[in-house]
Amino acid sequence: MARIRTIKPEFFTSEDIVSLSPLARLLYIGLWCEADREGRMVWKPKTFKMRYFPADDCDINALCDEIANAGLIKLYSDGYAYIPAFHAHQHINPRETASQLPEPPKTDSKTTRKARVNDASPRDSDVQGGREGKGKEGKDDASRRFDAFWSAYPNKVGKDAAIKAFEKRNPDDALTEQMIATIAVQRGSPKWTKDGGEYIPNPATWLNQGRWMDEVVGGDPAPAVGAYV
């Protein structure tokens, strides 16, 4: 079942994307529509051909291989695939049906490449690989992520409380990117622009309540503040 997804203008100049052939780029976008809210899908190249290239003379298997070889799609189990950077670049409607497909093996779901904000597509960094464990990650990484969040958040109050809330969530790069992308949209929403931003929640409240998962109605993306790389 195809689903509505979004694409960023920066997608077209991303290094990962410009290295693909034109039809592979189009197929990659189509695969976002195939993916469920966890970035998983049933891997059916013939179906993709019928759905996205019904009138084109192309080798769908070669296009699928091109995307997989670029690391933008991961195949697993018997006939399934997932997009490694899906959550970093797609704001999913919380009412979307939960995934009915099996979860990728843990070793696959955590094998990721660093996701970047300059691409609207899933990559091996986040595509739904899920949050990585705390492990031995250094303070510098956690501080870098918080600084990027703090720079993007418009209501800079209660920084100590925000740091504690951020540390409690312990977001990885992928989730941090998702938060910042959501903030960019919420900045343009009626609730956040009303009365000069009086109703923007405190950052600690926003983090504790998981407000990056809210559905935003009637808002347009606002210019990003402090891009996260």
Secondary structure, DSSP 4 states (H G I P E B T S, - for coil): --------GGGGG-HHHHTS-HHHHHHHHHHHHHS-TTSEEE--HHHHHHHH-TT----HHHHHHHHHHTTS-EEETTTEEE-TTHHHH----TTSPPP-SPPPPHHHHT--PPP-TT-SS--TTTTTT-PPP-TT--HHHHHHHHHHHHHH-S----HHHHHHHHHHH---HHHHHHHHHHHHHHTTSHHHHGGGGTTPPPHHHHHHTTGGGSPP-S--PPPPSS---
